[in-house]
Amino acid sequence: MSDSIATTAGLLAMSGASTQQALATEMVRQNAQSDASIVQLLEQGAEQAKALLAAGQGTRVDRFA
């Protein structure tokens, strides 16, 4: 009887660890998606800011020329 209880306890522990790993993986995936969305938002903001500048502004300038 104790062998079956130990086996069951082991299976439950493995199942719990698997669930915990799956949740951690999902959290990392969601964080990556969030980071990508933030980058996209910042890039859009930069493009919009450039569009509002007068001609010739917002471009790189060669300071050593």
PDBQT receptor file of N, H, CA, C and O in Angstrom, charges set to zero:
ATOM      1  N   MET A   1       0.817  -1.197   0.000  1.00  0.00    +0.000 N 
ATOM      2  CA  MET A   1       0.000   0.000   0.000  1.00  0.00    +0.000 C 
ATOM      3  C   MET A   1       0.861   1.260   0.000  1.00  0.00    +0.000 C 
ATOM      4  O   MET A   1       0.562   2.220  -0.710  1.00  0.00    +0.000 OA
ATOM      5  N   SER A   2       1.922   1.255   0.792  1.00  0.00    +0.000 N 
ATOM      6  H   SER A   2       2.165   0.475   1.369  1.00  0.00    +0.000 HD
ATOM      7  CA  SER A   2       2.757   2.453   0.878  1.00  0.00    +0.000 C 
ATOM      8  C   SER A   2       3.496   2.709  -0.437  1.00  0.00    +0.000 C 
ATOM      9  O   SER A   2       3.804   3.856  -0.762  1.00  0.00    +0.000 OA
ATOM     10  N   ASP A   3       3.781   1.642  -1.195  1.00  0.00    +0.000 N 
ATOM     11  H   ASP A   3       3.531   0.711  -0.931  1.00  0.00    +0.000 HD
ATOM     12  CA  ASP A   3       4.424   1.838  -2.497  1.00  0.00    +0.000 C 
ATOM     13  C   ASP A   3       3.498   2.578  -3.457  1.00  0.00    +0.000 C 
ATOM     14  O   ASP A   3       3.942   3.459  -4.193  1.00  0.00    +0.000 OA
ATOM     15  N   SER A   4       2.227   2.229  -3.452  1.00  0.00    +0.000 N 
ATOM     16  H   SER A   4       1.866   1.513  -2.854  1.00  0.00    +0.000 HD
ATOM     17  CA  SER A   4       1.287   2.910  -4.343  1.00  0.00    +0.000 C 
ATOM     18  C   SER A   4       1.078   4.356  -3.901  1.00  0.00    +0.000 C 
ATOM     19  O   SER A   4       0.895   5.242  -4.736  1.00  0.00    +0.000 OA
ATOM     20  N   ILE A   5       1.105   4.593  -2.605  1.00  0.00    +0.000 N 
ATOM     21  H   ILE A   5       1.254   3.873  -1.927  1.00  0.00    +0.000 HD
ATOM     22  CA  ILE A   5       0.973   5.969  -2.104  1.00  0.00    +0.000 C 
ATOM     23  C   ILE A   5       2.201   6.784  -2.503  1.00  0.00    +0.000 C 
ATOM     24  O   ILE A   5       2.080   7.936  -2.920  1.00  0.00    +0.000 OA
ATOM     25  N   ALA A   6       3.373   6.187  -2.376  1.00  0.00    +0.000 N 
ATOM     26  H   ALA A   6       3.472   5.251  -2.037  1.00  0.00    +0.000 HD
ATOM     27  CA  ALA A   6       4.603   6.880  -2.763  1.00  0.00    +0.000 C 
ATOM     28  C   ALA A   6       4.620   7.156  -4.261  1.00  0.00    +0.000 C 
ATOM     29  O   ALA A   6       5.041   8.227  -4.697  1.00  0.00    +0.000 OA
ATOM     30  N   THR A   7       4.165   6.194  -5.038  1.00  0.00    +0.000 N 
ATOM     31  H   THR A   7       3.823   5.324  -4.684  1.00  0.00    +0.000 HD
ATOM     32  CA  THR A   7       4.105   6.378  -6.490  1.00  0.00    +0.000 C 
ATOM     33  C   THR A   7       3.132   7.493  -6.845  1.00  0.00    +0.000 C 
ATOM     34  O   THR A   7       3.433   8.348  -7.678  1.00  0.00    +0.000 OA
ATOM     35  N   THR A   8       1.971   7.480  -6.213  1.00  0.00    +0.000 N 
ATOM     36  H   THR A   8       1.726   6.786  -5.536  1.00  0.00    +0.000 HD
ATOM     37  CA  THR A   8       0.968   8.519  -6.458  1.00  0.00    +0.000 C 
ATOM     38  C   THR A   8       1.503   9.887  -6.059  1.00  0.00    +0.000 C 
ATOM     39  O   THR A   8       1.322  10.866  -6.782  1.00  0.00    +0.000 OA
ATOM     40  N   ALA A   9       2.162   9.951  -4.907  1.00  0.00    +0.000 N 
ATOM     41  H   ALA A   9       2.309   9.156  -4.320  1.00  0.00    +0.000 HD
ATOM     42  CA  ALA A   9       2.731  11.220  -4.449  1.00  0.00    +0.000 C 
ATOM     43  C   ALA A   9       3.792  11.709  -5.427  1.00  0.00    +0.000 C 
ATOM     44  O   ALA A   9       3.876  12.904  -5.713  1.00  0.00    +0.000 OA
ATOM     45  N   GLY A  10       4.598  10.792  -5.937  1.00  0.00    +0.000 N 
ATOM     46  H   GLY A  10       4.530   9.821  -5.705  1.00  0.00    +0.000 HD
ATOM     47  CA  GLY A  10       5.617  11.159  -6.917  1.00  0.00    +0.000 C 
ATOM     48  C   GLY A  10       5.006  11.681  -8.204  1.00  0.00    +0.000 C 
ATOM     49  O   GLY A  10       5.480  12.665  -8.772  1.00  0.00    +0.000 OA
ATOM     50  N   LEU A  11       3.953  11.018  -8.661  1.00  0.00    +0.000 N 
ATOM     51  H   LEU A  11       3.568  10.219  -8.199  1.00  0.00    +0.000 HD
ATOM     52  CA  LEU A  11       3.271  11.465  -9.880  1.00  0.00    +0.000 C 
ATOM     53  C   LEU A  11       2.639  12.836  -9.685  1.00  0.00    +0.000 C 
ATOM     54  O   LEU A  11       2.696  13.680 -10.580  1.00  0.00    +0.000 OA
ATOM     55  N   LEU A  12       2.043  13.060  -8.530  1.00  0.00    +0.000 N 
ATOM     56  H   LEU A  12       1.997  12.375  -7.803  1.00  0.00    +0.000 HD
ATOM     57  CA  LEU A  12       1.439  14.366  -8.250  1.00  0.00    +0.000 C 
ATOM     58  C   LEU A  12       2.506  15.461  -8.198  1.00  0.00    +0.000 C 
ATOM     59  O   LEU A  12       2.290  16.571  -8.685  1.00  0.00    +0.000 OA
ATOM     60  N   ALA A  13       3.641  15.142  -7.613  1.00  0.00    +0.000 N 
ATOM     61  H   ALA A  13       3.816  14.241  -7.218  1.00  0.00    +0.000 HD
ATOM     62  CA  ALA A  13       4.730  16.121  -7.550  1.00  0.00    +0.000 C 
ATOM     63  C   ALA A  13       5.238  16.449  -8.950  1.00  0.00    +0.000 C 
ATOM     64  O   ALA A  13       5.496  17.610  -9.264  1.00  0.00    +0.000 OA
ATOM     65  N   MET A  14       5.380  15.426  -9.788  1.00  0.00    +0.000 N 
ATOM     66  H   MET A  14       5.170  14.483  -9.533  1.00  0.00    +0.000 HD
ATOM     67  CA  MET A  14       5.830  15.654 -11.164  1.00  0.00    +0.000 C 
ATOM     68  C   MET A  14       4.805  16.476 -11.931  1.00  0.00    +0.000 C 
ATOM     69  O   MET A  14       5.161  17.360 -12.710  1.00  0.00    +0.000 OA
ATOM     70  N   SER A  15       3.529  16.180 -11.704  1.00  0.00    +0.000 N 
ATOM     71  H   SER A  15       3.239  15.462 -11.071  1.00  0.00    +0.000 HD
ATOM     72  CA  SER A  15       2.473  16.925 -12.377  1.00  0.00    +0.000 C 
ATOM     73  C   SER A  15       2.494  18.388 -11.942  1.00  0.00    +0.000 C 
ATOM     74  O   SER A  15       2.340  19.291 -12.764  1.00  0.00    +0.000 OA
ATOM     75  N   GLY A  16       2.685  18.612 -10.650  1.00  0.00    +0.000 N 
ATOM     76  H   GLY A  16       2.810  17.879  -9.982  1.00  0.00    +0.000 HD
ATOM     77  CA  GLY A  16       2.758  19.984 -10.141  1.00  0.00    +0.000 C 
ATOM     78  C   GLY A  16       3.945  20.733 -10.711  1.00  0.00    +0.000 C 
ATOM     79  O   GLY A  16       3.826  21.904 -11.071  1.00  0.00    +0.000 OA
ATOM     80  N   ALA A  17       5.086  20.072 -10.796  1.00  0.00    +0.000 N 
ATOM     81  H   ALA A  17       5.183  19.121 -10.504  1.00  0.00    +0.000 HD
ATOM     82  CA  ALA A  17       6.283  20.706 -11.357  1.00  0.00    +0.000 C 
ATOM     83  C   ALA A  17       6.080  21.017 -12.833  1.00  0.00    +0.000 C 
ATOM     84  O   ALA A  17       6.507  22.065 -13.318  1.00  0.00    +0.000 OA
ATOM     85  N   SER A  18       5.431  20.107 -13.540  1.00  0.00    +0.000 N 
ATOM     86  H   SER A  18       5.084  19.256 -13.146  1.00  0.00    +0.000 HD
ATOM     87  CA  SER A  18       5.164  20.324 -14.959  1.00  0.00    +0.000 C 
ATOM     88  C   SER A  18       4.236  21.521 -15.153  1.00  0.00    +0.000 C 
ATOM     89  O   SER A  18       4.449  22.348 -16.039  1.00  0.00    +0.000 OA
ATOM     90  N   THR A  19       3.206  21.602 -14.314  1.00  0.00    +0.000 N 
ATOM     91  H   THR A  19       3.033  20.930 -13.594  1.00  0.00    +0.000 HD
ATOM     92  CA  THR A  19       2.274  22.728 -14.392  1.00  0.00    +0.000 C 
ATOM     93  C   THR A  19       2.995  24.036 -14.090  1.00  0.00    +0.000 C 
ATOM     94  O   THR A  19       2.777  25.043 -14.765  1.00  0.00    +0.000 OA
ATOM     95  N   GLN A  20       3.851  24.017 -13.075  1.00  0.00    +0.000 N 
ATOM     96  H   GLN A  20       4.027  23.199 -12.527  1.00  0.00    +0.000 HD
ATOM     97  CA  GLN A  20       4.598  25.215 -12.704  1.00  0.00    +0.000 C 
ATOM     98  C   GLN A  20       5.519  25.648 -13.845  1.00  0.00    +0.000 C 
ATOM     99  O   GLN A  20       5.639  26.840 -14.128  1.00  0.00    +0.000 OA
ATOM    100  N   GLN A  21       6.162  24.692 -14.494  1.00  0.00    +0.000 N 
ATOM    101  H   GLN A  21       6.064  23.724 -14.265  1.00  0.00    +0.000 HD
ATOM    102  CA  GLN A  21       7.046  25.015 -15.614  1.00  0.00    +0.000 C 
ATOM    103  C   GLN A  21       6.242  25.572 -16.786  1.00  0.00    +0.000 C 
ATOM    104  O   GLN A  21       6.681  26.510 -17.452  1.00  0.00    +0.000 OA
ATOM    105  N   ALA A  22       5.072  25.002 -17.038  1.00  0.00    +0.000 N 
ATOM    106  H   ALA A  22       4.715  24.241 -16.497  1.00  0.00    +0.000 HD
ATOM    107  CA  ALA A  22       4.232  25.494 -18.129  1.00  0.00    +0.000 C 
ATOM    108  C   ALA A  22       3.782  26.928 -17.855  1.00  0.00    +0.000 C 
ATOM    109  O   ALA A  22       3.759  27.758 -18.763  1.00  0.00    +0.000 OA
ATOM    110  N   LEU A  23       3.427  27.215 -16.610  1.00  0.00    +0.000 N 
ATOM    111  H   LEU A  23       3.445  26.541 -15.872  1.00  0.00    +0.000 HD
ATOM    112  CA  LEU A  23       3.019  28.577 -16.257  1.00  0.00    +0.000 C 
ATOM    113  C   LEU A  23       4.182  29.556 -16.400  1.00  0.00    +0.000 C 
ATOM    114  O   LEU A  23       4.004  30.667 -16.898  1.00  0.00    +0.000 OA
ATOM    115  N   ALA A  24       5.363  29.146 -15.968  1.00  0.00    +0.000 N 
ATOM    116  H   ALA A  24       5.508  28.243 -15.563  1.00  0.00    +0.000 HD
ATOM    117  CA  ALA A  24       6.536  30.010 -16.091  1.00  0.00    +0.000 C 
ATOM    118  C   ALA A  24       6.854  30.282 -17.558  1.00  0.00    +0.000 C 
ATOM    119  O   ALA A  24       7.193  31.407 -17.925  1.00  0.00    +0.000 OA
ATOM    120  N   THR A  25       6.746  29.259 -18.388  1.00  0.00    +0.000 N 
ATOM    121  H   THR A  25       6.470  28.345 -18.090  1.00  0.00    +0.000 HD
ATOM    122  CA  THR A  25       6.996  29.422 -19.821  1.00  0.00    +0.000 C 
ATOM    123  C   THR A  25       5.994  30.391 -20.438  1.00  0.00    +0.000 C 
ATOM    124  O   THR A  25       6.363  31.239 -21.250  1.00  0.00    +0.000 OA
ATOM    125  N   GLU A  26       4.742  30.265 -20.056  1.00  0.00    +0.000 N 
ATOM    126  H   GLU A  26       4.443  29.576 -19.397  1.00  0.00    +0.000 HD
ATOM    127  CA  GLU A  26       3.702  31.160 -20.573  1.00  0.00    +0.000 C 
ATOM    128  C   GLU A  26       3.956  32.598 -20.123  1.00  0.00    +0.000 C 
ATOM    129  O   GLU A  26       3.755  33.533 -20.898  1.00  0.00    +0.000 OA
ATOM    130  N   MET A  27       4.388  32.778 -18.895  1.00  0.00    +0.000 N 
ATOM    131  H   MET A  27       4.551  32.018 -18.265  1.00  0.00    +0.000 HD
ATOM    132  CA  MET A  27       4.686  34.124 -18.404  1.00  0.00    +0.000 C 
ATOM    133  C   MET A  27       5.840  34.747 -19.184  1.00  0.00    +0.000 C 
ATOM    134  O   MET A  27       5.794  35.930 -19.519  1.00  0.00    +0.000 OA
ATOM    135  N   VAL A  28       6.867  33.965 -19.473  1.00  0.00    +0.000 N 
ATOM    136  H   VAL A  28       6.905  33.003 -19.200  1.00  0.00    +0.000 HD
ATOM    137  CA  VAL A  28       8.000  34.467 -20.255  1.00  0.00    +0.000 C 
ATOM    138  C   VAL A  28       7.537  34.834 -21.661  1.00  0.00    +0.000 C 
ATOM    139  O   VAL A  28       7.954  35.858 -22.203  1.00  0.00    +0.000 OA
ATOM    140  N   ARG A  29       6.681  34.007 -22.253  1.00  0.00    +0.000 N 
ATOM    141  H   ARG A  29       6.343  33.175 -21.812  1.00  0.00    +0.000 HD
ATOM    142  CA  ARG A  29       6.165  34.289 -23.599  1.00  0.00    +0.000 C 
ATOM    143  C   ARG A  29       5.363  35.589 -23.605  1.00  0.00    +0.000 C 
ATOM    144  O   ARG A  29       5.514  36.412 -24.507  1.00  0.00    +0.000 OA
ATOM    145  N   GLN A  30       4.512  35.769 -22.599  1.00  0.00    +0.000 N 
ATOM    146  H   GLN A  30       4.389  35.100 -21.866  1.00  0.00    +0.000 HD
ATOM    147  CA  GLN A  30       3.706  36.984 -22.528  1.00  0.00    +0.000 C 
ATOM    148  C   GLN A  30       4.577  38.216 -22.296  1.00  0.00    +0.000 C 
ATOM    149  O   GLN A  30       4.300  39.283 -22.845  1.00  0.00    +0.000 OA
ATOM    150  N   ASN A  31       5.624  38.076 -21.488  1.00  0.00    +0.000 N 
ATOM    151  H   ASN A  31       5.849  37.210 -21.043  1.00  0.00    +0.000 HD
ATOM    152  CA  ASN A  31       6.546  39.196 -21.277  1.00  0.00    +0.000 C 
ATOM    153  C   ASN A  31       7.255  39.564 -22.571  1.00  0.00    +0.000 C 
ATOM    154  O   ASN A  31       7.453  40.745 -22.856  1.00  0.00    +0.000 OA
ATOM    155  N   ALA A  32       7.637  38.569 -23.349  1.00  0.00    +0.000 N 
ATOM    156  H   ALA A  32       7.476  37.610 -23.117  1.00  0.00    +0.000 HD
ATOM    157  CA  ALA A  32       8.299  38.833 -24.629  1.00  0.00    +0.000 C 
ATOM    158  C   ALA A  32       7.350  39.551 -25.585  1.00  0.00    +0.000 C 
ATOM    159  O   ALA A  32       7.759  40.475 -26.288  1.00  0.00    +0.000 OA
ATOM    160  N   GLN A  33       6.093  39.133 -25.612  1.00  0.00    +0.000 N 
ATOM    161  H   GLN A  33       5.761  38.382 -25.041  1.00  0.00    +0.000 HD
ATOM    162  CA  GLN A  33       5.107  39.798 -26.462  1.00  0.00    +0.000 C 
ATOM    163  C   GLN A  33       4.896  41.240 -26.009  1.00  0.00    +0.000 C 
ATOM    164  O   GLN A  33       4.772  42.146 -26.833  1.00  0.00    +0.000 OA
ATOM    165  N   SER A  34       4.857  41.442 -24.711  1.00  0.00    +0.000 N 
ATOM    166  H   SER A  34       4.957  40.706 -24.042  1.00  0.00    +0.000 HD
ATOM    167  CA  SER A  34       4.688  42.788 -24.170  1.00  0.00    +0.000 C 
ATOM    168  C   SER A  34       5.871  43.673 -24.551  1.00  0.00    +0.000 C 
ATOM    169  O   SER A  34       5.690  44.824 -24.950  1.00  0.00    +0.000 OA
ATOM    170  N   ASP A  35       7.075  43.135 -24.428  1.00  0.00    +0.000 N 
ATOM    171  H   ASP A  35       7.222  42.200 -24.104  1.00  0.00    +0.000 HD
ATOM    172  CA  ASP A  35       8.272  43.888 -24.804  1.00  0.00    +0.000 C 
ATOM    173  C   ASP A  35       8.243  44.251 -26.284  1.00  0.00    +0.000 C 
ATOM    174  O   ASP A  35       8.588  45.372 -26.657  1.00  0.00    +0.000 OA
ATOM    175  N   ALA A  36       7.836  43.316 -27.121  1.00  0.00    +0.000 N 
ATOM    176  H   ALA A  36       7.555  42.405 -26.818  1.00  0.00    +0.000 HD
ATOM    177  CA  ALA A  36       7.766  43.577 -28.558  1.00  0.00    +0.000 C 
ATOM    178  C   ALA A  36       6.732  44.663 -28.859  1.00  0.00    +0.000 C 
ATOM    179  O   ALA A  36       6.948  45.500 -29.735  1.00  0.00    +0.000 OA
ATOM    180  N   SER A  37       5.623  44.650 -28.144  1.00  0.00    +0.000 N 
ATOM    181  H   SER A  37       5.448  43.969 -27.432  1.00  0.00    +0.000 HD
ATOM    182  CA  SER A  37       4.594  45.673 -28.340  1.00  0.00    +0.000 C 
ATOM    183  C   SER A  37       5.105  47.047 -27.929  1.00  0.00    +0.000 C 
ATOM    184  O   SER A  37       4.818  48.045 -28.590  1.00  0.00    +0.000 OA
ATOM    185  N   ILE A  38       5.859  47.098 -26.838  1.00  0.00    +0.000 N 
ATOM    186  H   ILE A  38       6.092  46.288 -26.301  1.00  0.00    +0.000 HD
ATOM    187  CA  ILE A  38       6.413  48.372 -26.381  1.00  0.00    +0.000 C 
ATOM    188  C   ILE A  38       7.409  48.914 -27.399  1.00  0.00    +0.000 C 
ATOM    189  O   ILE A  38       7.411  50.110 -27.690  1.00  0.00    +0.000 OA
ATOM    190  N   VAL A  39       8.250  48.045 -27.937  1.00  0.00    +0.000 N 
ATOM    191  H   VAL A  39       8.249  47.074 -27.700  1.00  0.00    +0.000 HD
ATOM    192  CA  VAL A  39       9.217  48.471 -28.953  1.00  0.00    +0.000 C 
ATOM    193  C   VAL A  39       8.489  49.007 -30.174  1.00  0.00    +0.000 C 
ATOM    194  O   VAL A  39       8.869  50.041 -30.723  1.00  0.00    +0.000 OA
ATOM    195  N   GLN A  40       7.454  48.316 -30.596  1.00  0.00    +0.000 N 
ATOM    196  H   GLN A  40       7.145  47.475 -30.150  1.00  0.00    +0.000 HD
ATOM    197  CA  GLN A  40       6.685  48.761 -31.761  1.00  0.00    +0.000 C 
ATOM    198  C   GLN A  40       6.044  50.125 -31.492  1.00  0.00    +0.000 C 
ATOM    199  O   GLN A  40       6.043  50.994 -32.364  1.00  0.00    +0.000 OA
ATOM    200  N   LEU A  41       5.506  50.309 -30.298  1.00  0.00    +0.000 N 
ATOM    201  H   LEU A  41       5.506  49.603 -29.590  1.00  0.00    +0.000 HD
ATOM    202  CA  LEU A  41       4.890  51.582 -29.935  1.00  0.00    +0.000 C 
ATOM    203  C   LEU A  41       5.920  52.711 -29.943  1.00  0.00    +0.000 C 
ATOM    204  O   LEU A  41       5.643  53.806 -30.433  1.00  0.00    +0.000 OA
ATOM    205  N   LEU A  42       7.099  52.444 -29.403  1.00  0.00    +0.000 N 
ATOM    206  H   LEU A  42       7.324  51.554 -29.005  1.00  0.00    +0.000 HD
ATOM    207  CA  LEU A  42       8.155  53.459 -29.395  1.00  0.00    +0.000 C 
ATOM    208  C   LEU A  42       8.621  53.791 -30.809  1.00  0.00    +0.000 C 
ATOM    209  O   LEU A  42       8.874  54.954 -31.123  1.00  0.00    +0.000 OA
ATOM    210  N   GLU A  43       8.736  52.775 -31.660  1.00  0.00    +0.000 N 
ATOM    211  H   GLU A  43       8.530  51.830 -31.405  1.00  0.00    +0.000 HD
ATOM    212  CA  GLU A  43       9.144  53.023 -33.045  1.00  0.00    +0.000 C 
ATOM    213  C   GLU A  43       8.105  53.856 -33.780  1.00  0.00    +0.000 C 
ATOM    214  O   GLU A  43       8.458  54.748 -34.551  1.00  0.00    +0.000 OA
ATOM    215  N   GLN A  44       6.828  53.575 -33.548  1.00  0.00    +0.000 N 
ATOM    216  H   GLN A  44       6.542  52.850 -32.921  1.00  0.00    +0.000 HD
ATOM    217  CA  GLN A  44       5.769  54.357 -34.179  1.00  0.00    +0.000 C 
ATOM    218  C   GLN A  44       5.819  55.803 -33.705  1.00  0.00    +0.000 C 
ATOM    219  O   GLN A  44       5.647  56.731 -34.496  1.00  0.00    +0.000 OA
ATOM    220  N   GLY A  45       6.055  55.988 -32.411  1.00  0.00    +0.000 N 
ATOM    221  H   GLY A  45       6.194  55.235 -31.768  1.00  0.00    +0.000 HD
ATOM    222  CA  GLY A  45       6.158  57.342 -31.872  1.00  0.00    +0.000 C 
ATOM    223  C   GLY A  45       7.322  58.103 -32.474  1.00  0.00    +0.000 C 
ATOM    224  O   GLY A  45       7.207  59.294 -32.763  1.00  0.00    +0.000 OA
ATOM    225  N   ALA A  46       8.441  57.423 -32.664  1.00  0.00    +0.000 N 
ATOM    226  H   ALA A  46       8.535  56.456 -32.430  1.00  0.00    +0.000 HD
ATOM    227  CA  ALA A  46       9.609  58.067 -33.269  1.00  0.00    +0.000 C 
ATOM    228  C   ALA A  46       9.318  58.459 -34.715  1.00  0.00    +0.000 C 
ATOM    229  O   ALA A  46       9.694  59.546 -35.155  1.00  0.00    +0.000 OA
ATOM    230  N   GLU A  47       8.654  57.580 -35.447  1.00  0.00    +0.000 N 
ATOM    231  H   GLU A  47       8.348  56.698 -35.090  1.00  0.00    +0.000 HD
ATOM    232  CA  GLU A  47       8.304  57.893 -36.839  1.00  0.00    +0.000 C 
ATOM    233  C   GLU A  47       7.339  59.074 -36.898  1.00  0.00    +0.000 C 
ATOM    234  O   GLU A  47       7.477  59.942 -37.761  1.00  0.00    +0.000 OA
ATOM    235  N   GLN A  48       6.375  59.115 -36.001  1.00  0.00    +0.000 N 
ATOM    236  H   GLN A  48       6.263  58.410 -35.301  1.00  0.00    +0.000 HD
ATOM    237  CA  GLN A  48       5.423  60.228 -35.984  1.00  0.00    +0.000 C 
ATOM    238  C   GLN A  48       6.118  61.532 -35.615  1.00  0.00    +0.000 C 
ATOM    239  O   GLN A  48       5.800  62.588 -36.161  1.00  0.00    +0.000 OA
ATOM    240  N   ALA A  49       7.067  61.454 -34.687  1.00  0.00    +0.000 N 
ATOM    241  H   ALA A  49       7.325  60.595 -34.243  1.00  0.00    +0.000 HD
ATOM    242  CA  ALA A  49       7.802  62.656 -34.303  1.00  0.00    +0.000 C 
ATOM    243  C   ALA A  49       8.630  63.173 -35.473  1.00  0.00    +0.000 C 
ATOM    244  O   ALA A  49       8.718  64.383 -35.685  1.00  0.00    +0.000 OA
ATOM    245  N   LYS A  50       9.238  62.264 -36.232  1.00  0.00    +0.000 N 
ATOM    246  H   LYS A  50       9.167  61.281 -36.059  1.00  0.00    +0.000 HD
ATOM    247  CA  LYS A  50      10.009  62.675 -37.410  1.00  0.00    +0.000 C 
ATOM    248  C   LYS A  50       9.103  63.335 -38.441  1.00  0.00    +0.000 C 
ATOM    249  O   LYS A  50       9.507  64.291 -39.103  1.00  0.00    +0.000 OA
ATOM    250  N   ALA A  51       7.891  62.834 -38.578  1.00  0.00    +0.000 N 
ATOM    251  H   ALA A  51       7.563  62.057 -38.040  1.00  0.00    +0.000 HD
ATOM    252  CA  ALA A  51       6.967  63.370 -39.573  1.00  0.00    +0.000 C 
ATOM    253  C   ALA A  51       6.579  64.809 -39.246  1.00  0.00    +0.000 C 
ATOM    254  O   ALA A  51       6.222  65.572 -40.144  1.00  0.00    +0.000 OA
ATOM    255  N   LEU A  52       6.644  65.184 -37.979  1.00  0.00    +0.000 N 
ATOM    256  H   LEU A  52       6.933  64.564 -37.249  1.00  0.00    +0.000 HD
ATOM    257  CA  LEU A  52       6.255  66.533 -37.579  1.00  0.00    +0.000 C 
ATOM    258  C   LEU A  52       7.391  67.546 -37.711  1.00  0.00    +0.000 C 
ATOM    259  O   LEU A  52       7.155  68.750 -37.611  1.00  0.00    +0.000 OA
ATOM    260  N   LEU A  53       8.606  67.081 -37.933  1.00  0.00    +0.000 N 
ATOM    261  H   LEU A  53       8.798  66.103 -38.014  1.00  0.00    +0.000 HD
ATOM    262  CA  LEU A  53       9.749  67.982 -38.046  1.00  0.00    +0.000 C 
ATOM    263  C   LEU A  53       9.775  68.668 -39.405  1.00  0.00    +0.000 C 
ATOM    264  O   LEU A  53       9.279  68.142 -40.401  1.00  0.00    +0.000 OA
ATOM    265  N   ALA A  54      10.361  69.842 -39.413  1.00  0.00    +0.000 N 
ATOM    266  H   ALA A  54      10.763  70.270 -38.604  1.00  0.00    +0.000 HD
ATOM    267  CA  ALA A  54      10.520  70.569 -40.673  1.00  0.00    +0.000 C 
ATOM    268  C   ALA A  54      11.532  69.834 -41.554  1.00  0.00    +0.000 C 
ATOM    269  O   ALA A  54      12.303  69.005 -41.071  1.00  0.00    +0.000 OA
ATOM    270  N   ALA A  55      11.519  70.144 -42.830  1.00  0.00    +0.000 N 
ATOM    271  H   ALA A  55      10.893  70.818 -43.223  1.00  0.00    +0.000 HD
ATOM    272  CA  ALA A  55      12.430  69.483 -43.771  1.00  0.00    +0.000 C 
ATOM    273  C   ALA A  55      13.874  69.682 -43.335  1.00  0.00    +0.000 C 
ATOM    274  O   ALA A  55      14.278  70.797 -43.005  1.00  0.00    +0.000 OA
ATOM    275  N   GLY A  56      14.644  68.617 -43.333  1.00  0.00    +0.000 N 
ATOM    276  H   GLY A  56      14.315  67.711 -43.601  1.00  0.00    +0.000 HD
ATOM    277  CA  GLY A  56      16.051  68.685 -42.979  1.00  0.00    +0.000 C 
ATOM    278  C   GLY A  56      16.327  68.454 -41.506  1.00  0.00    +0.000 C 
ATOM    279  O   GLY A  56      17.473  68.204 -41.131  1.00  0.00    +0.000 OA
ATOM    280  N   GLN A  57      15.324  68.529 -40.672  1.00  0.00    +0.000 N 
ATOM    281  H   GLN A  57      14.394  68.732 -40.976  1.00  0.00    +0.000 HD
ATOM    282  CA  GLN A  57      15.523  68.285 -39.245  1.00  0.00    +0.000 C 
ATOM    283  C   GLN A  57      15.331  66.810 -38.945  1.00  0.00    +0.000 C 
ATOM    284  O   GLN A  57      14.576  66.113 -39.623  1.00  0.00    +0.000 OA
ATOM    285  N   GLY A  58      16.020  66.354 -37.929  1.00  0.00    +0.000 N 
ATOM    286  H   GLY A  58      16.633  66.920 -37.378  1.00  0.00    +0.000 HD
ATOM    287  CA  GLY A  58      15.873  64.969 -37.514  1.00  0.00    +0.000 C 
ATOM    288  C   GLY A  58      16.753  64.001 -38.266  1.00  0.00    +0.000 C 
ATOM    289  O   GLY A  58      16.641  62.788 -38.087  1.00  0.00    +0.000 OA
ATOM    290  N   THR A  59      17.634  64.524 -39.112  1.00  0.00    +0.000 N 
ATOM    291  H   THR A  59      17.726  65.509 -39.257  1.00  0.00    +0.000 HD
ATOM    292  CA  THR A  59      18.564  63.649 -39.826  1.00  0.00    +0.000 C 
ATOM    293  C   THR A  59      19.922  63.716 -39.147  1.00  0.00    +0.000 C 
ATOM    294  O   THR A  59      20.191  64.623 -38.359  1.00  0.00    +0.000 OA
ATOM    295  N   ARG A  60      20.758  62.768 -39.454  1.00  0.00    +0.000 N 
ATOM    296  H   ARG A  60      20.539  62.032 -40.094  1.00  0.00    +0.000 HD
ATOM    297  CA  ARG A  60      22.097  62.754 -38.863  1.00  0.00    +0.000 C 
ATOM    298  C   ARG A  60      22.946  63.868 -39.466  1.00  0.00    +0.000 C 
ATOM    299  O   ARG A  60      22.837  64.198 -40.647  1.00  0.00    +0.000 OA
ATOM    300  N   VAL A  61      23.779  64.422 -38.626  1.00  0.00    +0.000 N 
ATOM    301  H   VAL A  61      23.867  64.154 -37.667  1.00  0.00    +0.000 HD
ATOM    302  CA  VAL A  61      24.679  65.482 -39.072  1.00  0.00    +0.000 C 
ATOM    303  C   VAL A  61      26.107  64.998 -38.865  1.00  0.00    +0.000 C 
ATOM    304  O   VAL A  61      26.446  64.477 -37.802  1.00  0.00    +0.000 OA
ATOM    305  N   ASP A  62      26.939  65.172 -39.881  1.00  0.00    +0.000 N 
ATOM    306  H   ASP A  62      26.664  65.595 -40.745  1.00  0.00    +0.000 HD
ATOM    307  CA  ASP A  62      28.345  64.795 -39.770  1.00  0.00    +0.000 C 
ATOM    308  C   ASP A  62      29.086  65.952 -39.102  1.00  0.00    +0.000 C 
ATOM    309  O   ASP A  62      29.351  66.975 -39.734  1.00  0.00    +0.000 OA
ATOM    310  N   ARG A  63      29.417  65.786 -37.827  1.00  0.00    +0.000 N 
ATOM    311  H   ARG A  63      29.202  64.956 -37.314  1.00  0.00    +0.000 HD
ATOM    312  CA  ARG A  63      30.052  66.865 -37.067  1.00  0.00    +0.000 C 
ATOM    313  C   ARG A  63      31.522  67.035 -37.422  1.00  0.00    +0.000 C 
ATOM    314  O   ARG A  63      32.127  68.048 -37.070  1.00  0.00    +0.000 OA
ATOM    315  N   PHE A  64      32.097  66.079 -38.103  1.00  0.00    +0.000 N 
ATOM    316  H   PHE A  64      31.606  65.256 -38.389  1.00  0.00    +0.000 HD
ATOM    317  CA  PHE A  64      33.524  66.123 -38.383  1.00  0.00    +0.000 C 
ATOM    318  C   PHE A  64      33.836  66.614 -39.793  1.00  0.00    +0.000 C 
ATOM    319  O   PHE A  64      35.003  66.639 -40.186  1.00  0.00    +0.000 OA
ATOM    320  N   ALA A  65      32.852  66.992 -40.538  1.00  0.00    +0.000 N 
ATOM    321  H   ALA A  65      31.904  66.972 -40.219  1.00  0.00    +0.000 HD
ATOM    322  CA  ALA A  65      33.077  67.422 -41.918  1.00  0.00    +0.000 C 
ATOM    323  C   ALA A  65      33.592  68.841 -41.963  1.00  0.00    +0.000 C 
ATOM    324  O   ALA A  65      33.839  69.374 -43.044  1.00  0.00    +0.000 OA
TER     325      ALA A  65
